[in-house]
Amino acid sequence: MAARLKANHGVELRYGDDVVSLIAARCTEPESGGRMIDAILTHAVLPEISRELLARLSADRVTRTASIAVSHGEFQYELA
């Protein structure tokens, strides 16, 4: 996801260990392997970043960074 954002939009993706920990905490079934990680990124994280990026693009606002953090057990996004 970080490589795609950088290559397609010149946007640097930033996230901390708290984001990785929350993703890992949501992966409760060992049988699913990496599929659960992919599902979290594809169905939760990516749509939110995409929505924010598209809104900024339509308003002619330049985006250099996309940051993901955790607040109260949920992902929080900030584009700048």
Secondary structure, 3 states (H helix, E strand, C coil): CHHHHHHHHCCEEEECHHHHHHHHHHCCCHHHCCHHHHHHHHHHHHHHHHHHHHHHHHCCCCCCEEEEEEECCEEEEEEC
